[in-house]
């Protein structure tokens, strides 16, 4: 078979993130103590915005409470150096509601048009949309400029519309602002943008000490809805808090630690509030150098005169040689958190197929494997091949000359990249010898389980704590029987039937709460899964059984993904039946077939786009578009949106599905090597449009061993 080979340096020059991640000191997520998050989780004073941006990639969060406007939490992300976004969840008093309060989610977006000129007079300038997809309770738009007058004194001023202009308006260039409509919940409310009266706002921030910043601002927000004023633009929002005395807000912000700030403020001379915020940067780990053990050094070969037998290659005729070498290498790799699946060995060439269980960067696992190969192999072996195995499939091979490894060990990682080649591994190699105990093999684990749902309109946090017994039986590489048995111990995620009319749309996800609160042992997953790599760039998957908590059946997938390509194409077909709410092996009447075609593209600079088009669980057809920002440290932040052919009324609140997800690697936080991540997803109100079967898809399985991921982590090759 002809193998495609790719010089490692082709993309390494564009992959500076790993090196940067290792060189930065153990610093704060809040790199600039003068930049603080306001109540809306974006840089600003108290209520008003500024034109500043957090360091690129920063993930921020604010938790606050005030005597007016209730309490809430916001999560912000610096998508790009000049683009930031916020997802916010709030609870506020509302006498118009039977329960006396309303919980609401909203999204903000800010774009920086100009950056400040430190040597001139030009300020930074930004434009923002607040609550632009949602109910519009906090809907407003603004243009703001910020200037640092001195290293410790900062001034911001701008014009606001909507909520920021509910008092003190100075006129309008447009028509009246439309009144929010409850039927528009979750929809893009662009008809309101920059319409109606506009009003000025301004703020001053003085950094009194390295940790303390004092804040003062003038805001056009009169809190009409919170105080029950007739000018409240939201018909279904009525509260009775005391009116503001004025439009001046005063506060302070204290930097409590490298990542954390706490603040206090007085709104309108009357209402007191407090908040806590944090900001984490994926490029600034608490332990940038890591706490892992140093790798074994490369062992240079002895001169031919000192080991003529080893250099001659005659050792390869000894039938006991390979088993002994393979056993020694497998033992050494196991100490590095890797499994030697199989090995092919001749007098001049060695290929090892490894499973990496420890290092989040595959390049580090490969580098440590190469070091150990120089210590275990006879000197006549010059060609070293490391094949990465993911999900039982060989996904890529890196080939090195042993003499290059010996010569370049103490040089920068880019030099070994220049002489290494990356290729699609052979689907079959008759010389490969499987290591003992690889398959069949049974593995199990028992540990705690914790399930949490956040930002639900009815409850801010739903959780369930229990114990989980996980087991897998690998019959052969790629063919695995796996399952989970879970027992709930306590939590507030109780069983709850869906409410309201579903307009004839099958309940494929809106009744997901019916699967919660099960006090009996239950089986969320029990499947037989077969992954294969039958041809170059072709991967297949067949999964049969209880696929997820709500559905069982058969799931099939085909993926085309060359090892060195930014583009991948996939197709997936599932035939499923809805599972019973309580009995693990019983099913309900609903049965359906879903099918999708997918395109994945690595856009560069850590961005990855994905488009899925096809038929969803409720029988609706449409598309899902997602954008993911990935970092060399292992962080990832994603956003997605789904639109199908269901009408807005049939699709439910918000008319389309949307959400965000965050994954943070454990090794970033703890410094110890680990492939585990923590995180989760926050989506719009659970609905039935645009829903897919939840399975492990091939693209995310194989890409860790492909070019972009390997190159992004190449700075750790010699670690």
C-alpha positions in Angstrom: 0.0 0.0 0.0 1.2 3.5 -0.9 1.3 5.6 2.2 0.8 9.4 2.2 3.6 11.1 4.1 3.6 14.6 5.5 6.6 16.5 6.8 5.9 17.6 10.3 7.2 21.1 9.8 4.5 21.9 7.3 2.1 23.0 10.0 4.4 23.2 13.0 5.2 26.9 12.3 1.5 27.7 12.7 1.3 25.8 16.0 2.9 28.2 18.5 0.3 27.6 21.2 2.0 24.6 22.9 5.3 26.5 23.2 3.5 29.6 24.5 1.6 27.5 27.0 4.9 26.2 28.5 6.7 29.5 28.6 4.1 31.6 30.4 4.5 31.9 34.2 1.9 30.5 36.6 -0.1 33.7 36.3 -3.6 34.9 36.8 -6.5 34.5 34.5 -7.1 38.2 35.2 -3.8 39.3 33.6 -4.7 42.9 34.0 -6.0 43.7 37.6 -7.5 46.9 36.2 -10.0 44.9 34.0 -12.9 43.6 36.0 -16.2 42.0 35.1 -19.5 43.9 35.7 -22.8 42.5 36.8 -23.4 41.3 33.2 -20.2 39.2 33.2 -18.3 41.5 30.7 -15.6 44.1 31.3 -17.2 47.2 32.7 -18.0 49.1 35.9 -21.2 48.0 37.7 -24.1 48.1 35.3 -22.5 49.9 32.4 -20.1 48.4 29.9 -16.6 49.4 28.8 -14.9 48.9 25.5 -12.3 46.6 27.0 -11.6 42.9 26.2 -10.3 40.2 28.4 -7.1 38.3 27.2 -7.9 36.1 24.3 -9.5 32.8 25.3 -10.4 33.9 28.8 -13.4 32.1 30.4 -15.0 34.3 33.1 -17.9 33.8 35.5 -19.9 36.2 37.8 -22.2 35.2 40.6 -24.1 38.2 42.1 -27.0 39.3 44.2 -28.6 42.7 44.6 -31.6 44.2 46.5 -33.1 45.1 43.2 -33.1 42.9 40.1 -32.7 39.6 42.0 -29.6 37.4 41.6 -27.9 35.7 38.7 -24.9 34.1 37.2 -23.1 34.9 33.9 -20.5 33.0 32.0 -18.4 34.9 29.5 -15.8 33.8 26.9 -13.3 35.8 24.9 -14.0 34.1 21.6 -11.3 36.1 19.7 -9.2 39.1 20.7 -12.0 41.5 19.7 -15.1 39.4 20.2 -16.6 38.3 23.5 -19.8 36.5 24.3 -21.9 35.9 27.5 -24.5 33.4 28.6 -26.4 34.7 31.6 -29.0 33.2 33.9 -31.0 35.4 36.3 -33.9 35.2 38.8 -35.9 38.2 39.6 -39.2 39.0 41.5 -42.2 39.1 39.3 -45.6 39.6 40.8 -47.2 38.8 37.4 -46.2 35.2 37.8 -48.1 32.7 40.0 -44.8 31.6 41.7 -43.8 35.3 42.3 -40.5 35.2 40.3 -39.1 34.6 36.8 -36.0 32.8 35.8 -34.5 33.7 32.4 -31.5 33.0 30.2 -30.0 35.5 27.9 -27.1 36.0 25.5 -24.8 39.0 25.0 -22.2 39.8 22.3 -19.5 42.5 22.2 -17.3 43.5 19.3 -14.3 45.8 19.7 -14.0 48.2 16.7 -10.9 50.1 17.8 -8.1 49.3 20.3 -6.6 52.1 22.5 -3.5 53.8 21.2 -1.3 54.0 24.3 0.9 56.7 22.7 -1.9 58.9 21.3 -5.4 59.9 22.2 -7.5 57.2 20.5 -9.7 55.3 22.9 -10.8 51.7 22.5 -14.3 51.5 21.0 -16.8 48.7 21.2 -20.4 48.0 20.1 -22.5 45.5 22.0 -25.8 43.6 22.0 -27.3 42.6 25.3 -30.0 39.9 25.7 -30.3 39.8 21.9 -31.5 36.2 21.8 -34.1 35.7 24.5 -37.1 37.2 26.2 -35.6 40.7 26.0 -36.0 41.4 29.8 -32.5 43.0 29.7 -32.4 43.9 26.0 -30.2 46.8 25.2 -27.5 47.9 22.7 -24.6 50.3 23.2 -21.6 52.0 21.7 -18.9 52.7 24.2 -15.4 54.2 24.3 -12.8 53.6 27.0 -9.5 55.5 27.7 -6.9 54.9 30.3 -6.1 58.5 31.5 -3.3 57.3 33.8 -2.0 53.8 34.6 -4.6 53.7 37.5 -7.4 55.9 36.2 -9.8 54.8 33.5 -12.8 56.5 31.9 -15.6 55.0 29.8 -18.5 56.8 28.1 -21.1 55.8 25.6 -24.7 55.8 24.3 -27.2 53.1 25.1 -30.5 51.9 23.7 -33.2 49.8 25.3 -32.8 49.1 29.0 -29.7 51.4 29.1 -31.9 54.3 27.9 -35.0 53.7 30.0 -34.3 57.0 31.7 -32.5 60.2 30.6 -33.1 59.7 26.9 -31.7 62.4 24.6 -33.7 61.6 21.5 -33.9 59.0 18.8 -32.8 58.6 15.2 -35.2 55.7 14.6 -38.7 54.5 15.1 -40.1 53.6 18.5 -38.7 50.4 20.1 -41.0 47.4 19.8 -42.5 46.0 23.0 -41.2 42.6 24.0 -43.6 39.8 23.1 -43.7 36.5 25.2 -44.1 34.6 21.9 -40.6 35.8 20.9 -38.8 34.0 23.8 -35.5 32.7 22.5 -35.7 34.2 19.1 -33.4 36.7 17.5 -34.9 40.1 18.4 -33.1 42.1 15.8 -36.2 44.3 15.2 -35.3 46.1 18.5 -31.6 46.7 17.9 -30.6 50.4 18.2 -34.2 51.5 18.0 -36.0 54.0 20.2 -34.6 56.5 22.6 -30.9 56.6 23.3 -29.3 57.8 26.5 -25.7 58.5 27.7 -23.8 56.5 30.3 -20.4 56.9 31.8 -18.1 55.3 34.4 -14.8 56.0 36.2 -12.5 53.3 37.6 -9.7 54.2 39.9 -7.2 51.5 40.9 -6.4 52.7 44.4 -4.1 49.8 45.2 -2.8 46.7 43.3 -5.9 44.9 44.6 -8.6 47.5 45.2 -10.4 49.4 42.5 -13.1 52.0 43.2 -16.0 52.5 40.7 -18.5 55.2 40.0 -21.0 55.3 37.1 -24.0 57.1 35.6 -26.5 54.7 34.1 -29.7 55.3 32.1 -31.2 52.1 33.5 -34.1 53.2 35.9 -35.1 49.6 36.8 -38.7 50.4 35.8 -39.8 46.7 35.8 -38.2 45.9 39.2 -39.9 48.9 40.8 -43.3 48.4 39.2 -43.2 51.6 37.2 -45.7 52.0 34.4 -42.9 52.6 31.9 -41.7 49.0 32.2 -41.5 47.7 28.6 -42.2 44.0 29.5 -45.9 43.5 29.9 -45.6 40.3 32.0 -43.0 41.7 34.4 -44.2 43.4 37.6 -42.3 43.9 40.8 -42.5 46.3 43.7 -38.9 47.2 44.8 -38.3 50.7 45.9 -37.4 53.2 43.1 -33.9 54.5 42.7 -33.0 57.8 44.4 -30.7 58.7 41.5 -28.8 57.2 38.6 -25.4 57.1 40.2 -24.0 53.7 41.1 -21.0 53.4 43.4 -18.9 50.3 44.1 -15.6 48.7 44.7 -13.8 45.6 43.3 -11.2 43.7 45.3 -8.8 41.2 43.8 -8.9 38.3 46.2 -6.6 36.0 44.3 -4.9 35.4 41.0 -8.2 34.2 39.5 -10.8 35.7 41.7 -12.4 39.1 42.4 -15.2 40.1 44.9 -17.2 43.3 44.6 -19.8 45.4 46.4 -21.9 48.3 45.1 -24.9 50.5 45.8 -27.4 51.0 42.9 -29.2 54.4 42.7 -28.3 55.4 46.2 -30.6 52.8 47.7 -30.0 49.2 46.8 -27.0 47.2 48.0 -25.4 44.3 46.0 -22.5 42.0 46.0 -20.8 39.8 43.4 -17.9 37.3 43.0 -16.1 36.8 39.7 -13.3 34.6 38.3 -11.4 34.5 35.1 -9.4 31.6 33.8 -7.1 31.6 30.8 -6.4 28.3 29.0 -2.9 29.4 28.2 -2.0 30.2 31.9 -2.2 26.9 33.8 -1.6 27.0 37.6 1.3 24.5 37.0 2.7 25.5 33.5 5.6 23.1 33.8 3.4 20.2 35.1 4.0 17.9 38.0 4.7 14.8 36.0 7.8 12.6 36.2 10.7 13.3 33.7 10.9 10.8 30.8 13.6 8.3 30.4 16.6 9.7 28.4 17.4 8.5 25.0 20.0 5.8 25.1 22.7 6.2 22.4 23.8 3.0 20.7 27.2 1.6 21.4 29.8 1.6 18.6 29.6 -1.4 16.2 32.9 -2.6 17.5 31.5 -2.8 21.0 28.3 -4.7 20.0 28.9 -6.5 16.7 26.1 -9.0 17.3 23.6 -6.3 17.9 24.6 -4.3 14.9 24.7 -7.3 12.6 21.0 -8.0 13.0 21.6 -11.8 13.5 19.6 -11.5 16.8 16.4 -11.2 14.7 16.7 -14.9 13.8 16.3 -15.9 17.5 12.6 -16.7 18.1 13.0 -15.6 21.7 14.2 -12.1 20.9 11.0 -10.3 20.0 8.9 -11.7 22.9 11.6 -10.6 25.4 11.9 -7.1 23.8 8.2 -6.7 23.5 7.6 -7.7 27.2 10.3 -5.2 28.4 9.0 -2.4 26.3 5.4 -3.1 27.3 6.4 -2.9 31.0 8.2 0.4 30.5 5.3 1.9 28.5 2.8 0.8 31.2 4.7 3.0 33.7 4.1 5.9 31.3 0.4 5.3 31.2 0.4 3.6 27.8 -0.5 0.1 26.5 1.6 -1.6 23.9 -1.1 -3.2 21.8 1.2 -4.9 19.3 4.6 -4.8 17.8 6.3 -5.7 14.5 10.1 -6.2 14.6 12.8 -6.9 12.0 16.5 -6.4 12.1 16.2 -2.8 10.9 12.7 -1.6 11.6 10.3 -1.6 14.6 6.7 -0.6 14.7 4.8 -0.3 18.0 1.1 0.4 18.3 0.2 2.2 21.5 -2.9 3.2 23.4 -2.3 6.5 25.3 -4.2 6.6 28.6 -2.4 9.4 30.3 -1.1 12.3 28.2 -3.7 14.8 26.8 -1.2 15.7 24.0 -0.6 12.6 21.8 2.8 14.1 20.8 4.0 13.7 24.4 3.0 10.1 24.5 4.8 9.5 21.1 7.9 11.3 22.3 8.1 9.2 25.5 7.5 6.0 23.4 10.4 6.8 21.1 12.7 7.4 24.0 11.9 4.0 25.4 12.3 2.3 22.0 15.9 3.5 21.9 16.5 1.8 25.3 14.8 -1.5 24.4 15.8 -2.2 20.8 19.0 -3.7 19.5 21.3 -1.2 17.7 20.6 -2.5 14.2 17.1 -1.2 14.3 17.3 2.2 12.6 13.6 2.9 11.6 11.2 3.6 14.5 7.5 3.7 13.8 4.9 4.7 16.5 1.3 4.1 15.5 -1.4 5.7 17.6 -4.5 3.6 18.4 -7.8 5.2 19.3 -11.0 3.2 20.0 -9.3 0.0 18.8 -8.3 1.6 15.4 -4.8 2.5 14.2 -5.2 6.2 13.2 -1.7 7.5 12.4 1.9 6.4 12.2 5.0 8.6 12.9 8.2 7.4 11.4 11.7 8.4 12.8 15.3 7.6 12.1 16.9 6.4 15.3 20.0 8.3 14.5 18.0 11.5 14.3 16.4 10.8 17.7 19.8 10.3 19.3 21.2 13.4 17.6 18.3 15.8 18.3 17.3 14.8 21.9 18.5 18.0 23.5 17.4 20.4 20.7 14.1 22.2 20.2 11.1 20.1 19.2 10.9 21.6 15.8 14.1 20.0 14.6 12.9 16.4 15.2 9.6 17.4 13.5 11.6 18.4 10.4 12.9 14.8 9.9 9.8 12.8 11.0 7.0 11.8 8.7 3.3 11.2 9.4 1.3 8.7 7.4 -1.9 6.7 7.5 -1.1 3.4 9.1 -1.5 0.1 7.2 -4.8 -1.4 8.0 -3.1 -4.8 8.3 0.5 -5.7 9.0 1.2 -9.5 9.1 4.3 -8.9 11.1 2.4 -7.4 14.1 2.4 -9.5 17.2 -0.3 -8.7 19.7 0.8 -8.3 23.3 -0.4 -10.8 25.8 -3.6 -9.8 27.7 -4.8 -7.2 25.1 -7.9 -9.2 24.0 -10.0 -10.7 25.2 -9.8 -8.5 28.3 -12.3 -7.5 31.0 -12.0 -4.2 32.9 -14.3 -2.6 35.5 -14.5 0.3 37.8 -16.7 1.4 40.7 -16.9 5.1 41.6 -19.2 8.0 42.4 -21.4 9.5 39.8 -22.6 13.1 39.7 -25.1 14.4 37.2 -26.0 18.1 37.1 -28.2 20.2 35.0 -27.8 24.0 35.1 -29.7 27.1 34.1 -33.1 25.3 33.8 -36.0 27.9 33.6 -37.7 26.1 36.6 -34.6 25.3 38.7 -31.1 26.8 38.5 -29.4 23.6 39.5 -30.7 20.0 39.3 -28.3 17.3 40.5 -28.2 13.6 41.2 -25.5 11.9 43.2 -25.0 8.2 43.1 -22.6 5.3 42.4 -21.7 3.9 39.0 -20.3 0.5 38.1 -18.6 0.5 34.7 -17.5 -2.5 32.8 -16.1 -3.3 29.4 -15.1 -6.6 27.7 -12.8 -6.2 24.7 -13.3 -9.3 22.6 -10.7 -8.1 20.0 -9.2 -4.7 19.2 -12.1 -2.5 18.2 -14.8 -4.9 19.3 -16.0 -4.1 22.8 -19.0 -4.9 25.0 -19.5 -2.1 27.5 -22.1 -0.9 30.0 -22.9 1.1 33.1 -25.0 0.3 36.1 -25.9 3.3 38.1 -27.6 3.7 41.5 -29.1 7.0 42.6 -28.4 8.0 46.2 -29.8 11.5 46.5 -30.5 14.7 44.6 -33.3 17.0 43.5 -33.5 15.8 39.9 -36.8 14.1 40.5 -39.1 12.5 37.9 -41.4 15.1 36.3 -43.9 14.8 33.5 -43.8 17.4 30.7 -46.4 20.1 30.7 -48.3 21.8 27.9 -49.4 20.8 24.5 -46.8 19.5 22.1 -48.7 20.4 18.9 -48.5 16.8 17.7 -44.7 16.7 17.7 -43.4 13.4 19.2 -41.8 13.9 22.6 -38.3 12.8 21.9 -36.5 15.0 24.5 -39.1 17.2 26.3 -40.0 14.3 28.6 -36.3 13.6 29.6 -37.2 14.4 33.2 -39.3 11.2 33.2 -36.0 9.3 33.2 -34.8 11.1 36.4 -35.3 10.3 40.0 -35.1 6.5 39.6 -34.3 5.0 43.0 -33.7 1.6 41.6 -30.5 0.5 39.8 -30.7 1.5 36.2 -28.6 1.0 33.1 -27.9 4.2 31.1 -25.8 2.3 28.5 -25.2 -1.3 27.5 -23.8 -1.8 23.9 -21.7 -3.9 21.7 -19.5 -1.5 19.7 -17.3 -2.3 16.7 -14.9 0.3 15.4 -12.8 -0.5 12.3 -10.3 1.2 9.9 -10.8 -1.0 6.8 -9.0 1.3 4.3 -6.8 4.4 4.2 -8.7 7.4 5.5 -11.9 5.3 6.1 -13.3 4.5 9.5 -16.5 2.7 10.4 -18.6 2.1 13.6 -21.5 -0.1 14.4 -23.1 0.2 17.9 -26.0 -2.1 19.0 -27.9 -2.1 22.3 -29.1 0.5 24.9 -27.4 3.4 23.2 -28.3 6.1 25.8 -30.6 6.8 28.7 -33.6 7.4 26.4 -33.0 5.2 23.3 -31.9 1.8 22.2 -31.3 0.3 18.8 -28.6 0.3 16.2 -26.3 3.1 15.2 -24.0 3.0 12.2 -21.4 5.5 11.0 -18.9 6.0 8.2 -16.1 8.6 8.3 -13.6 9.8 5.7 -10.7 11.5 7.4 -7.2 11.5 5.9 -4.5 11.8 8.5 -3.2 15.1 7.2 -6.5 16.7 6.0 -8.4 19.6 7.7 -11.6 18.2 6.1 -13.5 15.2 7.2 -16.9 13.9 5.9 -19.2 11.5 7.7 -22.5 9.7 7.4 -24.6 8.2 10.2 -27.8 6.2 10.2 -29.6 5.2 13.5 -32.7 3.1 14.0 -33.9 3.5 17.5 -36.8 2.9 19.9 -37.6 4.9 22.9 -36.8 3.2 26.2 -39.2 2.7 29.1 -39.0 5.3 31.9 -38.2 2.8 34.6 -37.6 -0.7 33.2 -34.1 -0.9 31.7 -35.0 -3.6 29.1 -38.5 -2.5 28.1 -39.4 0.0 25.4 -42.2 2.4 24.6 -44.0 2.5 21.3 -42.1 5.4 19.6 -39.7 4.1 17.0 -37.8 6.1 14.3 -34.9 6.2 11.9 -32.5 9.2 11.8 -29.9 9.9 9.2 -27.2 12.6 8.9 -24.3 13.6 6.7 -21.6 15.7 8.4 -18.7 17.9 7.4 -15.9 18.8 9.7 -13.3 21.4 8.9 -10.4 22.7 10.9 -10.4 26.4 10.2 -7.0 27.2 11.8 -6.0 29.2 14.9 -7.8 26.6 17.1 -11.2 26.9 15.4 -13.1 23.9 14.2 -16.5 24.0 12.4 -19.0 21.2 12.0 -22.2 21.0 9.9 -24.7 18.2 10.2 -27.6 17.9 7.8 -30.4 15.3 8.0 -33.4 13.8 9.8 -33.7 14.2 13.5 -35.5 12.1 16.2 -38.9 13.8 15.9 -38.9 13.2 12.1 -38.0 16.8 11.4 -35.3 17.6 8.9 -32.7 20.4 9.1 -29.2 21.3 10.0 -26.9 21.9 13.0 -24.0 24.3 12.8 -21.3 24.3 15.6 -18.1 26.2 16.1 -15.5 25.1 18.6 -12.4 26.9 19.9 -9.7 24.6 21.0 -6.5 25.3 22.9 -3.2 23.5 23.1 -3.8 23.0 26.8 -6.8 20.8 26.0 -9.5 23.4 26.7 -12.4 23.7 24.3 -15.4 26.0 24.1 -18.2 25.3 21.7 -21.4 26.9 20.5 -24.1 25.4 18.3 -27.4 26.2 16.7 -30.0 23.9 15.1 -32.8 24.8 12.8 -35.3 22.3 11.3 -38.5 22.4 9.2 -40.8 22.5 12.3 -42.7 25.7 12.5 -41.8 28.2 15.3 -44.9 27.2 17.2 -44.3 23.5 16.9 -40.6 23.8 17.7 -41.5 25.4 21.1 -40.0 28.2 23.1 -37.1 29.9 21.2 -38.1 28.3 17.8 -34.7 26.6 17.4 -32.2 24.7 19.5 -28.9 26.4 20.6 -26.3 26.2 23.4 -22.7 26.2 24.5 -20.4 23.7 26.0 -17.0 23.9 27.9 -14.4 21.2 28.5 -11.5 21.8 30.9 -8.7 19.2 31.2 -7.8 17.9 34.6 -4.1 18.1 33.9 -4.5 21.9 33.4 -5.9 22.4 36.8 -3.9 19.8 38.8 -0.6 19.7 36.9 -0.5 15.9 36.9 -0.9 14.1 33.5 -4.4 12.9 32.7 -6.7 12.7 29.7 -9.8 13.3 31.8 -11.8 16.5 31.3 -14.5 18.2 33.3 -17.2 20.3 31.8 -20.7 20.3 30.4 -23.2 21.9 28.1 -25.8 24.6 28.6 -28.6 24.6 26.0 -31.9 26.3 25.4 -35.0 24.9 27.0 -35.3 21.2 26.3 -37.4 20.7 23.2 -38.1 18.1 20.6 -36.9 19.8 17.4 -33.3 19.2 16.2 -32.5 16.3 18.6 -30.0 13.5 17.7 -29.2 10.2 19.2 -26.3 10.5 21.7 -23.5 8.3 20.8 -19.7 8.5 20.6 -18.9 9.6 17.1 -15.9 8.6 15.1 -14.5 12.1 14.3 -13.8 12.9 17.9 -12.3 9.4 18.4 -9.7 9.5 15.7 -8.7 13.1 15.5 -6.4 13.1 18.6 -4.0 11.0 16.5 -4.2 13.2 13.4 -2.1 16.0 12.1 -3.6 19.1 13.7 -3.9 17.7 17.2 -0.4 16.2 17.1 1.1 19.4 15.8 -0.7 21.6 18.2 0.9 19.6 21.0 4.3 19.1 19.4 6.0 21.4 21.9 5.6 18.6 24.4 7.4 15.9 22.3 10.5 15.9 24.4 8.7 16.4 27.7 
